[in-house]
């Protein structure tokens, strides 16, 4: 039997070397950070809508227990209430992983809840935030929505005026925005940008498709994995 194992071992070694040196063959490499990630859904969405992104992050090297998702009690409810639930989810993730801070990837209206949380919790244990198709200055499509989030997403709403009167992101929290040129949920499209925050405009996933788009994922992965300005814990 030992003689039969040698060819198998040699074959395995050859395959590893081929994968490492052959263009187009991806060799999984762990993330360059131990910071856990919380994925936040948008209006009407749940953790299920974030499954593809979670699977990709785990496939890229994040430990399974370091990538969490949240489903809000009322997926169409107020961002103020969602921010309270976010605080609890972040605390639970930190306790489960022993981490001193987390990263957040927020889709659509989830970005507004995240910003409200950061506004209401100075010194929140958040290192980096990725806003994916979030209507920071509102969206005309809110006229077709319902629930507490509807009024808050209206352009010129009191909620948005209060939110945008504050700093884009607290000092010490790095952020980027990702959007698509064919977004029919964030209208106008420029609403998905934030002053002073690096913006990535893609062509041409849908609003929901941003969560499954490979280019969007690579931007997210690179931003979260970069240790360049990681804060000391």
N, C-alpha and C positions, 0 to 999 in steps of 0.2 A: 504493500500500500504506500510505503514511503516513496518508492520509485515512481508511483503514479502521481504523487502530489507535486513533484518537482516541475513537470511541464506546466501544471496549472499555475504555480507560483510565478514561473517565468513569464507566462502569458499575462498574468495580472500586472507584473512590473512593466511589461512592454506597453500594455494599454494605458497605464498611468503616465508613462513617458510620452506616448503619442498624444494623449489628451493635453498634457502640459505644453507641448510644443506645436500642436496643430492649430492653425487659425480656425476660428469658428467653433471650437470645442470649449465649452464652459466648464471650468473646474470650480466647484463651490468654495468660496473663501469666506471665513467668518467676518462679521462686522468689526470695524475698528473702534467700537464703543461698546460699553456694557450698560449704557443707559436704556431702560425699558421704554417701550412705545405704547401710547394709548391712541387708538383709532376712534374717531368721533363721527357719527353719521349725520346726514343732513335732514332737512324737513321730510317727514313721513317715513324716513328710512330707519332700518334697524341694524344690529350687528351683522345680520346675514348679508347685507349689501357690502360689507367690508371684508367678507371672507376671502376674496381673491387677493386683495392687497395683503392681508395677514399671512396667507399661505406663501406669497412671494417673499415677504420679509423673513419668514422662518427658513425658506429655501435659500436665502442669501446669507444665512448664518446666525440670525437672532434666535436665541433660545425660545422654545415654545412658550414658556412661562413669562417671557419678557415682552410679548406682543399681546396686548389686551384690547378688547372692544367693549363698547357700551351701547345699550339700548335704553333710550329714555322712557320713563314711565308714560309720558304723553309725547309721541314722536312729532306732533304738530304744535306742541305747547310753546310757552314763553321761553325765550333764551335766558331770562332771569332764573327760572326754575331749573333749566338745563344746567346752568352754571353751578348750582348747588349740587346737582347730581355728579357733575364733573369733578368737583372737589372731593367728593366721597370716592369716586372711581380712582382718582389719582392717589389718594391716601391708601386705598386698598392695594394698588399696584406696587407702591413703594414698600408697604409692609410685606407683601408676598415675595418681593425680589431683594429686599434689603438695600435698595437704591436710595440715594439722597435726592434724586431729581428724576424727571421723566421728560421724554419728548412727546409731542402731540402732532398727529396728522388729522386735520379736521376737514370734512367735505361739506360744501354748500353751507346751509344755515348753521351747521355745527361750528363753523368758523366764528360766527357771531357769538355763540354761547361761550366759546373759548376765550374770545377777546373780553367778554363781559366778566368772566371768571378772573382773568388776569387783572382787569381794572379794579375789581372788588377785593382782590387778595394781593396786596402789595407784597413782594418778596415770595410769591408763589414758587414752589419747587419745580419750575418748568425751565428746561434748557433751550430747546428749539421747538418751533412751530411751523408746520407746513399747512398753508391755507389752500385747499383745492376747490376751485370754483365757488368761492364764498362771495355773497353779494354785500360787500362792505358798505356800499352807499345805497343799498336797496336794489330792488328789481321790479320792473313793471309786471312780471309774471306773478307777483304776489297777489294781484287782483283775482287770480284764479285759485288761490290757496285758501286755507281755512285754519282755524285754531288760533291759539295765542301768538304763534309765530307770524301769522299773516300780517297783522298791523305793524309788527316790528320790522318786517322786511320791506314795507312800503317806502319808496324814496321820500326823504324828508320827514320821516317819522320821528317822534320825540326820542324814541329809543336810540335810533341811529345818530341823531344829533348829539345826544349825550355820549354815546360810544366814540364818535369821531372827534369830539372835542378834546378827548384825552390823547396821550401819546399812542402812536401806532402799536408799539410793543414796549413793555417796561424795559428799563435799562438792565442789561444782562440776559435778555431773552432774544435769541436770533430768530429771524423769520424769513420765509420766502412765500411767494404766491405762484400758483400754477393754474392756468386757464386754457380754454379752447376757443378758437375763432368761430366755432359753430354752436356756441352755447345758446340754447333757446330758453334756458331757465334763469340765467343772469343777463338781464337786459336793462341798460346797455352793458356790453362786455367789459368796458373799462371799470365797472363797479367791482370787478374781481381783483383789482389792483389796490395797493396801499402805498401812500407817499413814502419814499425812502426805502422801500422794501424791494429786493430783487424780484423781478417778475419773469415768468417763463410762459410764453404763449405758444400753444401747440396746435398743429393741424394734423388730423381733424377728428379727434374723438368726440363723442357726445358728452353732455354734462355728467351723466352717470358713467359713461365709458372712461372717464378720466381715472376712475378707481381701478380699471382693468388694463389701461394702456401701458405698454412696455416702456415707452419713452418717459411718460410721467413717473413710472416706478423708478427708473434709473436716476431721475432727478431727485426723487425722494430718498432713495438709498444712498446716493453720494452725499447729499446734504446731512443726513443723520449720521452717516458713518465717519465723516471727516472729524478727526480729533483736533484740528487746527486751533480752535479757540475754546476747547472744552473747559468748563469751569472746574476748579478744584473742588473735590467733594470731601 
